[in-house]
Amino acid sequence: KKVTDKDIAMVEKIESVIGGQDRKSLYDEVQAAKEKIEHLTPFQLLRRDLKSALTDKVKVSLSAVPTPVSEFLQLKDVWKDVESFMQEEGSDLILVNGYRITE
């Protein structure tokens, strides 16, 4: 469930202050902004949605990037950024999960 009762209560509280809004248009605008990634470097994309798992022997980073991996791998300086990212995160392994949301 993406929308909770608390989410609805907060939206209603905000709307009581700023007035009613076209929720569908607002949602579409926010989604479009979230999907706009052209201005981000590969390093920033890796950091954008990062989960890590650490054992006593290894650290694994899982990055979800909002583009297919085949497209991600074509980005400028991708391997340099992957290496820098792994060094900064102290990761022994990185898994990149590419996705694209369509209606």
ABEGO torsion letter per residue (X at the ends): XABBAAAAAAAAAAAAAAEBBBAAAAAAAAAAAAABAAABBAAAAAAABBBBBBBAABBBBBBBBBBBAAAAAABBGAAAAAAAAAAAAGBABBBBBBBBBBX
